[in-house]
């Protein structure tokens, strides 16, 4: 089997380290792995696999010639600068930031949902990884859309602090500790206290009152799944370290029962259904940390609307919501397009 030279941009961050871990765990066919980050991180070291240590190189000085894949998660502005340079050198960039997601020449891909979109990668040699909350929702909704056609989605998210980076995780920890020892609370990463609280703002506010995170869920769903689907989202940050949860209400064009939905989801790739109508018959964020699959629970018919269902969807935002999805894109490229 051919082996590939892979670079990971943002290798010292939470998602970058998860990318390195995922590449190793899934035995992606690598000939060489290069860890890249900002100049201030250059010279440091990161782990790869069980026994390898990689030296971190300066992204600004790195020559991408000869690199086959770049898995990137270093911020939109950084991607805007380096991704075209890497692509021009012949590297296929799989970018986890928001920079290229809505570019009509850049495929926006969830492999379980729209792998055929990867055929358009040659236009820019850049492939976009969707937003974490969009990924897990669409993995669960694609099998249902195939059999009953979705008209409208109303989703409320419960998103962990890891979605905002390592510093946000540290802030939850330090604020929680401060409350117990009666220290002053310091707010740096969030606009409000996050410990023992929920914040109905993720990313910046837009002119129409939506936040950027909510807008992403709307437009990315249309690009990936179906442009006719109407989406209303409310995105909330919660005091959880890992894994996002979503309460999703779906209205379909055609009849679909909870039993039919449950059966379709059980057969679909990348999904685990745990749905029993008793106190422990559902999945919470704590229970799916480190898991690759998207978990679906609380599947029930919505009595307030015709052809409606309610679902509870949980996924590890650093795994399927970021690193795993990127590696699966690379795997699909190797299998079908290279």
N, C-alpha and C positions, 0 to 999 in steps of 0.2 A: 504494500500500500504506500502511495506517495505520502511524504511527510511535509509539513508546512511550517514556515517561519512565522511566529506570532508575536506581535507586540501588544502590550497592555498599557494603555495611557491612563494615568491616575492610579498607578499601582499601589501607592501608599494609602489611598482612601478606602472607605468601607466597601464600596462596590468593586473597586479595582482589586482588592484582596480577595473578594468573593469570586471575581472572574478568574483569578489565578487558581484558586481552590477548585473551581468548577472544571476548568480545562484539565487539571490533573485528575480529578475524580472520574471524569467521563472518558479518560484516556483519549482525548482528541489527538490525532496523529501529528505531533509536533517534532520538528527537527531542532528547533531552538526557540526559546522564549525570552523576550526582552522586556524588562520592567522600565517604564518611563514615567517621569513626574516632573514637577517644576525644578528649577535650578536649586532651590533651597533644600530639596530632598535628595538631590543627586549625591551619589556616594554612599547613601544608606543601603540597607538590605531588606529584602522581603522574602517570605517563604514561598516555595513552589513544590507541591507534592509533599511527601512524607520526609524527604531527606535532602532536598535541594534548597540552596539559598541563592537568590539573585541579587546582583548589584543594581541599584537604581541609576538610570542614566537621565541626563537633562533632555527633556523633550525638545526644547528650542534649538538644540545643537544636533539632534539626531537625524541621520539620513535614512529614509525609508526604502531606499533602493534595495530590492531583494527580499523585502518583507511581504509575505502573502496576505496576512490578515492583521488588522489592528482592531482590538477591542478597546473602546474608549469610554471613559466616564470621568471627565475632568472639568465639566462646566461648559456651558454653551459658548461663551466668548473664546475659550481656549479651542474648542472644536472648530469654530468659525475660522480661526487662524491656521491651525495645523492640518485639519482634515483634507482640504483641497491639495495641500502640498503632498501629503501622504498618497492621496489618490493619483496625483499626477506622476508619482514614482512607480505606479503599478500596483499599489497596495489596495486591498478591499477593506474599507473602513466600516466597521459596525459601531455606530455611535449611539451611546445611551443618553445623550443630552437632548434638549428640545430644539437644538439649532436647525436641524434639517427635516424635522418630522413632517412639516406641511409643504415642503418643496415638492412640486409636482413631478420632478425628475428623480426623486429619491424614494425608493420603496420603503414603506412603513409596515413592518412585518411581525406577526405572531405566528410561528410555524404551524401551530395547530389550527389556525384560522385562515390565513391567506398566503400560504407558501408560494403560490403561483406568482405573486407580486415580485418575487426575487428575480424574475426574468428581466426586469427593467434595470438591474444594477449597473449595466454597462454605460448608462448615460452619464453617471458621475462617479462610479466606483465607490459610492457611499450608500450604506443601508442604515435606516434609522430604527432604533429600538424604541417602542412606544413608552408612554408613561406607565409607571408601575400599576397604578390603580386601573388604568384602561386594560392592560394586559390580562389581569386576573379576571376582570368582568367579562371580557370577550371570549376567553377560553371557555368559560361556563355558558355563555349565551350562544355561541356558534352552533352547537348541536340543536338547540331549540329553534334558532332562526331557520335552520335547514328544513325543519318539518312543519313549522307553523307561521313563519315570517313575522318578524318583530316590527311593530308600528312605533312604539314609544317606550322609552326607558326612563324611570325616575330612580335615581340612586343617591343614597347618603353614605359617605365613606367614613370609616373610623381608622385613620392612618397613623401608623407608629412614627415615633420621632426619628428612627433610623432613616426614614425617607428624606430627612433634612440634613443628614450627614453625621459624622462622628461627634462634632461639637454639640449638636443638638441632643445626642444621647448623653453626653457629659452633663449638659444643662439639666436634663430630667433627673439624673442621679444626684447632682449637687443641690438642686432645689429640694428634692425629697429629703435628703439628709439634713438640710438646713431647717426644714420644718420640724423634724424630730428633735434637733438640738437647739431650736429657738434662735438660729442665726438669721441674718438679713437675707432675703431672697434677691438674687441677681438675675436680671433678664437681659440676655444678649442675643440669643438666637431666635426668640419668639417675642411677639408683641405683647403677650400676656403671660402670666404664670402658667407653666405647663404641668407642674406637679399637682396631682389631685384636682385637675381641671381639664376642660376640653376647649379647644380654640377653633371657631368656625371660620378660619382663614388659613389657606395654604397658598403660598405665592402672593403676588401683588393683586390689588383690586384693579378692575378694568372699568371703562366708562359706563358700561351697562349694569354694573353692580356685581357681576360675576367675578370670582377670582380667576387668576390664570390657570390654576389647577383644574377648576371646574370647566373652563373653556377647553382645556386640553382633552378632557373626557368627551366633550361634545364633538369636537372636530376630528379627533382621532378615531372615534367610533364610526363616524361617517366615512372616513377614508379607508379604514380597514375592513369594515363589515358591510355597510350599505349606506349610501348617501341619503336615502329616503328616511332613515330612522331618526325620530325626534328624541332628543336627550335633555333631561334636566338633572343637574348634579348639585349636591351640596357637599363640600369636602371639609372634613373636620380632623384636626390633629388631636390625638388622644395620648394620655400618659402611659404608653406601651412602648417597650424598646424595639421589638421586632414584630413584623407581620401586620398587614392591612386587613381590615374586615369591611364588608359592604352589605348594606341592606338594599336589595334591588327589587323594584316593582316593574314588571314587564307587561305591556299590552300587545297582543298578537292580532294579526289579521284573521287567522283561522283558529278554530277551537283546539285547545290542548289541555289535557288534564294533568294534575299533579303526578299521577302514576305514569302517564306517557312521558312526561318530562324526566322523571326519575329514571325510567328505563333508558331513555336516550343518553342521559348524562353518564350512567354507569358504563355504557359502551364506548364513550368518547375518550380519545387520548388526552393524557395530562390532567385528568379529573378523578378525584376520589369522592364518592358520595357517602356521607355518614348522616343519615336522616331518620332518626327514630323519635317518635313522639313521647319522649319522657325526659327527665331532668338531665341526663347525661348523653342524650342522643344527638348531639351537635358538636361542631368543632369551634374552638376559640383560638385567638392568635397564639397563645402560649403553646398550644398543642401542635401547631403546624410549623413552628420555627425549625429551620433547617431542612424542611421537606421540599421536594421538587414540584409536587402536584398542587393544583388548586383544589380546595375542599369546598363542597357544596352541602349545605344543610337547610333545614326549615323550609323545604319545598312545599308550597301550599297554594291553593287556588284563591284568587282575590275576588271576593264576593261583591265588591263595589264597582266592578267594571266587567264588561263582556270580554271573554278570552284573556283573562289576566292571571298572572302568577306572581308570587313573592318568593324570593330566594335569599339565603344568607351565604355569602361567598367570602372565603378566607384564603390568604396566600402569603407566603414569605416574600416580602417586597425586595429583599436583597438577592433572593434566588430567582424564582420565576419572574418576579417583577423587574429584574435587571440582568444579573450575571448569567443565569441559566438561559434566559431567552436569547441573549446575545450569542452564547456558545451554540445553542440549537440552530440559530441562523447560519452560523459558520458550518455546522454539520450538514445542514440542508444544502448549502452551497457546494460543499465537497461532493455530496451524493448526487446532486441533480444538475449542477451548472458549471462545474469546473472539469 
